Amino acid sequence: MSKKVIIRVVLFLAVAFGIFVVYSVLSVFIPRHGTVASVSDLQRVFNKAGPEIAVTFTNSLVQKFPFEGKVKWELGFFKMPYVTMSGKVDTNALRQFVSDHPSTLFAWSGVDKNGQNWGSGENWPSAEENATITWHSVSFKVDPAGGGYAAVIQGEVEFPSCMGTVMSWSPDWIPNDKK
């Protein structure tokens, strides 16, 4: 082989290695994303986010959130590890979802036909009252049972688009003795 060919091969390998290193460093800042048919298909994504986030995958708030159709997901690590799911929400199943989670504080906002605001401090409206309310949003946040070092689950549904988002995130400053 000639000296020029060897120099080109070495130069090519050095550039390829440099691109690999730069991509590896930058990949921490670039979230991964995709679409799945159902939340149950996201086990691997939650596991990749780390043990604190992986535990939230088993929570019924995540598993039974009333998405209908495909669910978009995003996995990120910049500033804190997180998994976000979003998609169209079955609003008929949303009321049952809220009823099935009595220990979770849901916050909602809406206005009925008489101009009365409906919000978090009130009981969930009866079926007759519900029919007269124009909903704006329903949201929830579950702080970690293990204290301030575990993962948080929060979600929101915006009306009238019926688009919902559920996010599991965990602070990146968890001390080793708390993991």
C-alpha positions in Angstrom: 0.0 0.0 0.0 1.1 3.5 -0.7 1.7 6.0 2.0 -1.2 8.2 0.7 -3.7 5.3 1.1 -2.5 4.6 4.6 -2.8 8.3 5.6 -6.4 8.4 4.1 -7.5 5.3 6.0 -6.0 6.6 9.3 -7.6 10.0 8.7 -11.0 8.3 7.8 -10.9 6.2 11.0 -10.0 9.2 13.1 -12.9 11.2 11.7 -15.3 8.3 12.2 -14.1 7.9 15.8 -14.5 11.6 16.4 -18.1 11.6 15.0 -18.9 8.6 17.3 -17.5 10.5 20.4 -19.4 13.7 19.5 -22.6 11.7 19.0 -22.2 9.9 22.2 -21.8 13.1 24.2 -24.6 14.9 22.4 -27.1 12.0 22.7 -27.6 12.9 26.3 -29.2 16.2 25.1 -31.3 14.6 22.3 -34.5 13.0 23.5 -35.6 9.7 21.9 -39.2 9.4 20.8 -41.6 7.1 19.0 -45.2 5.8 18.8 -46.7 2.6 20.3 -50.1 1.0 20.1 -50.6 0.9 23.9 -48.9 2.0 27.1 -48.0 -1.7 27.9 -45.5 -1.6 24.9 -43.4 1.0 26.8 -41.7 -1.3 29.4 -38.3 -1.0 27.7 -38.5 2.8 27.4 -39.3 3.1 31.1 -36.4 0.7 32.0 -34.0 2.8 30.0 -34.9 5.9 32.0 -33.5 4.3 35.1 -34.8 2.4 38.1 -36.7 5.3 39.7 -38.7 5.8 36.5 -39.0 2.1 35.7 -40.9 1.7 39.0 -43.6 4.2 37.9 -44.4 2.0 34.9 -46.2 -0.4 37.2 -48.4 2.3 38.6 -52.1 2.1 37.5 -52.0 5.9 36.7 -49.5 5.1 34.0 -50.9 1.7 32.9 -54.6 2.6 32.9 -54.6 6.2 31.7 -57.5 6.2 29.2 -55.5 6.9 26.0 -57.4 5.8 22.8 -55.4 4.9 19.8 -51.6 5.4 19.4 -49.5 6.8 22.2 -46.5 9.1 21.4 -43.6 8.8 23.8 -40.4 10.7 24.6 -37.5 9.6 26.7 -35.0 12.3 27.8 -32.1 12.6 30.2 -31.1 16.3 30.0 -31.4 17.9 33.5 -33.4 14.9 34.7 -34.5 11.5 33.4 -38.2 11.5 32.2 -40.7 9.6 30.1 -43.6 11.5 28.6 -46.6 9.9 26.9 -49.2 11.8 25.0 -52.2 11.1 22.8 -55.9 11.3 22.4 -57.9 10.6 25.6 -61.2 8.6 25.8 -63.2 11.2 27.7 -65.9 8.6 28.4 -63.4 6.5 30.3 -61.8 9.5 32.0 -64.5 9.8 34.7 -64.1 6.1 35.6 -60.3 6.6 35.7 -60.7 9.4 38.2 -63.1 7.3 40.3 -60.7 4.3 40.2 -58.0 6.4 41.8 -59.6 8.0 45.0 -56.2 8.6 46.7 -55.0 10.8 43.8 -55.8 14.4 43.9 -57.3 15.5 40.6 -57.6 19.1 39.7 -60.2 20.2 37.1 -61.5 23.4 35.7 -64.6 24.2 33.8 -67.6 26.5 33.5 -71.2 25.4 33.5 -74.0 27.1 31.4 -74.9 29.4 34.3 -71.3 30.8 34.4 -70.4 28.9 37.6 -66.7 27.9 37.7 -66.0 24.2 38.6 -62.7 23.5 40.1 -60.5 21.4 42.3 -62.1 22.1 45.6 -65.4 20.7 44.7 -66.6 17.1 44.4 -66.7 15.6 40.9 -70.0 16.8 39.4 -73.0 14.5 39.1 -74.0 13.2 35.6 -76.7 15.9 35.3 -74.2 18.7 36.3 -71.5 17.2 34.2 -73.7 17.5 31.1 -73.9 21.3 31.6 -70.1 21.9 32.1 -67.7 23.0 29.4 -64.4 21.5 30.6 -61.0 23.2 30.2 -58.7 20.7 31.8 -58.2 17.9 34.3 -54.8 17.3 35.9 -53.1 15.3 38.6 -49.7 15.0 40.3 -48.6 12.1 42.5 -45.6 13.0 44.7 -43.4 10.1 45.5 -44.4 7.8 48.4 -40.8 7.4 49.3 -40.2 11.1 49.9 -38.6 13.7 47.7 -36.1 11.4 46.1 -38.4 9.1 44.2 -40.1 9.6 40.8 -43.1 11.8 40.3 -46.1 11.0 38.0 -48.1 13.9 36.7 -50.8 14.2 33.9 -53.1 16.5 32.2 -56.0 16.4 29.7 -56.8 19.5 27.8 -60.3 20.1 26.4 -61.9 20.4 23.9 -59.0 18.7 22.0 -59.0 15.8 24.5 -55.3 15.5 24.2 -53.6 14.0 27.3 -50.1 13.9 28.6 -48.7 11.7 31.4 -45.1 12.2 32.5 -42.8 10.3 34.9 -39.7 12.1 36.0 -37.1 11.9 38.7 -34.6 14.3 40.0 -31.1 13.6 38.9 -29.7 14.5 42.3 -30.8 11.4 44.2 -28.2 10.5 46.8 -26.8 6.9 46.5 -28.2 5.9 49.9 -31.7 6.9 48.8 -31.7 4.8 45.6 
